[in-house]
Amino acid sequence: MDPSTPFSPPTPSSPAILLLGASRGIGLAMAGEFVRRGWTVVGTVRGQARTGLHDLADASPDRVAVESVDITQLDDLRSLRERLAGRRFDILFVNAGTTNPHPDQALAELPTEEFIRVLLTNALGPLRALEILDDLVVPAGLLGLMSSGQGSVSNNQQGGRALYRASKAALNMLMRCHAARQAGSPRSLLLLAPGWIRTELGGPDAPFSLEQTVPEIVDRILEQRGRPGLRYVDRLGATVPW
Ligand SMILES: NC(=O)c1ccc[n+]([C@@H]2O[C@H](COP(=O)([O-])OP(=O)(O)OC[C@H]3O[C@@H](n4cnc5c(N)ncnc54)[C@H](OP(=O)(O)O)[C@@H]3O)[C@@H](O)[C@H]2O)c1
């Protein structure tokens, strides 16, 4: 944790979320929305650079703490787990994600290292985070991952953005494996498809703003609490076909 950021441990009157990938975009807006709803947020950024999350922490020092983790780095995840030992969260949500710079590039032209980077960031990293940070979450807590409608295999009639789609489909499959291994657990498991939103990743042509969508995203996450088992839903609560 950034030692300059005061932190109040969660109390029963202030539920707590550990939110990975909260420096900007949807994750930063989610952090702000959880704070507005009275939650304590431990949000993560990458590296040491100042981000919007630091501004949020300055504005709400008793509610927001900034941590650092790169979800592609196992050692980072393990040391985050160590730094947070003894804390308990009601929700762990992995929002961090990426895409490739030329999303419709032919696979024959796609650099192999780009394939590995996107799969590592969007699929392996989030599930490793879930496994490594799992015991920081209360027994009946929620484990959530930011998926995408583009992760649906059966809805894919148009193609395009093949690597990104494949990475989110892989995320979904790894989460289904996790859920199957944990069958009977009181945990709520969520794969959320937020819709196409104007961020750096979503681009300027996306139809929806953060202001419009993030309250609905947070509504869906909170609604899923206390419902054991895995769901793959969009931000309005409709089930997305696998
Ligand atoms: N925007 C959309 O239309 C849309 C639609 C469907 C799904 N999604 C999903 O929603 C999530 C957030 O997307 P966004 O639109 O807000 O994207 P964004 O503005 O590009 O933000 C991406 C976030 O992920 C973090 N991140 C990326 N790689 C990371 C890594 N290796 N370790 C830790 N953090 C990492 C970034 O941190 P840095 O600042 O350090 O890079 C940033 O906080 C992603 O999972 C994305 O796939 C977005």
PDBQT file of the ligand as one rigid body, heavy atoms in Angstrom, charges set to zero:
ROOT
HETATM    1  N1  LIG A 301     -14.804  -0.194 -22.722  1.00  0.00    +0.000 N 
HETATM    2  C1  LIG A 301     -15.542  -1.156 -23.247  1.00  0.00    +0.000 C 
HETATM    3  O1  LIG A 301     -16.317  -0.923 -24.208  1.00  0.00    +0.000 OA
HETATM    4  C2  LIG A 301     -15.491  -2.544 -22.705  1.00  0.00    +0.000 A 
HETATM    5  C3  LIG A 301     -16.418  -3.484 -23.193  1.00  0.00    +0.000 A 
HETATM    6  C4  LIG A 301     -16.392  -4.770 -22.688  1.00  0.00    +0.000 A 
HETATM    7  C5  LIG A 301     -15.486  -5.129 -21.710  1.00  0.00    +0.000 A 
HETATM    8  N2  LIG A 301     -14.577  -4.192 -21.264  1.00  0.00    +0.000 N 
HETATM    9  C6  LIG A 301     -13.638  -4.640 -20.239  1.00  0.00    +0.000 C 
HETATM   10  O2  LIG A 301     -13.688  -3.749 -19.140  1.00  0.00    +0.000 OA
HETATM   11  C7  LIG A 301     -12.423  -3.702 -18.477  1.00  0.00    +0.000 C 
HETATM   12  C8  LIG A 301     -11.970  -2.256 -18.335  1.00  0.00    +0.000 C 
HETATM   13  O3  LIG A 301     -11.884  -1.713 -19.631  1.00  0.00    +0.000 OA
HETATM   14  P1  LIG A 301     -11.774  -0.153 -19.916  1.00  0.00    +0.000 P 
HETATM   15  O4  LIG A 301     -12.620   0.099 -21.098  1.00  0.00    +0.000 OA
HETATM   16  O5  LIG A 301     -11.971   0.645 -18.688  1.00  0.00    +0.000 OA
HETATM   17  O6  LIG A 301     -10.243  -0.091 -20.389  1.00  0.00    +0.000 OA
HETATM   18  P2  LIG A 301      -9.074   0.975 -20.126  1.00  0.00    +0.000 P 
HETATM   19  O7  LIG A 301      -9.637   2.342 -19.998  1.00  0.00    +0.000 OA
HETATM   20  O8  LIG A 301      -8.079   0.697 -21.179  1.00  0.00    +0.000 OA
HETATM   21  O9  LIG A 301      -8.522   0.530 -18.670  1.00  0.00    +0.000 OA
HETATM   22  C9  LIG A 301      -7.893  -0.714 -18.524  1.00  0.00    +0.000 C 
HETATM   23  C10 LIG A 301      -7.543  -0.881 -17.074  1.00  0.00    +0.000 C 
HETATM   24  O10 LIG A 301      -6.919  -2.167 -16.917  1.00  0.00    +0.000 OA
HETATM   25  C11 LIG A 301      -5.627  -1.959 -16.294  1.00  0.00    +0.000 C 
HETATM   26  N3  LIG A 301      -4.667  -2.968 -16.747  1.00  0.00    +0.000 N 
HETATM   27  C12 LIG A 301      -4.354  -3.314 -18.000  1.00  0.00    +0.000 A 
HETATM   28  N4  LIG A 301      -3.406  -4.269 -18.005  1.00  0.00    +0.000 NA
HETATM   29  C13 LIG A 301      -3.123  -4.524 -16.700  1.00  0.00    +0.000 A 
HETATM   30  C14 LIG A 301      -2.225  -5.396 -16.034  1.00  0.00    +0.000 A 
HETATM   31  N5  LIG A 301      -1.398  -6.203 -16.717  1.00  0.00    +0.000 N 
HETATM   32  N6  LIG A 301      -2.205  -5.396 -14.699  1.00  0.00    +0.000 NA
HETATM   33  C15 LIG A 301      -3.011  -4.583 -13.990  1.00  0.00    +0.000 A 
HETATM   34  N7  LIG A 301      -3.870  -3.716 -14.550  1.00  0.00    +0.000 NA
HETATM   35  C16 LIG A 301      -3.925  -3.694 -15.895  1.00  0.00    +0.000 A 
HETATM   36  C17 LIG A 301      -5.217  -0.566 -16.753  1.00  0.00    +0.000 C 
HETATM   37  O11 LIG A 301      -4.167  -0.099 -15.944  1.00  0.00    +0.000 OA
HETATM   38  P3  LIG A 301      -3.010   0.904 -16.521  1.00  0.00    +0.000 P 
HETATM   39  O12 LIG A 301      -3.555   2.290 -16.349  1.00  0.00    +0.000 OA
HETATM   40  O13 LIG A 301      -1.839   0.609 -15.670  1.00  0.00    +0.000 OA
HETATM   41  O14 LIG A 301      -2.794   0.540 -17.966  1.00  0.00    +0.000 OA
HETATM   42  C18 LIG A 301      -6.535   0.161 -16.580  1.00  0.00    +0.000 C 
HETATM   43  O15 LIG A 301      -6.783   0.440 -15.220  1.00  0.00    +0.000 OA
HETATM   44  C19 LIG A 301     -11.489  -4.565 -19.327  1.00  0.00    +0.000 C 
HETATM   45  O16 LIG A 301     -11.415  -5.868 -18.771  1.00  0.00    +0.000 OA
HETATM   46  C20 LIG A 301     -12.182  -4.608 -20.673  1.00  0.00    +0.000 C 
HETATM   47  O17 LIG A 301     -11.831  -5.756 -21.432  1.00  0.00    +0.000 OA
HETATM   48  C21 LIG A 301     -14.564  -2.930 -21.725  1.00  0.00    +0.000 A 
ENDROOT
TORSDOF 0
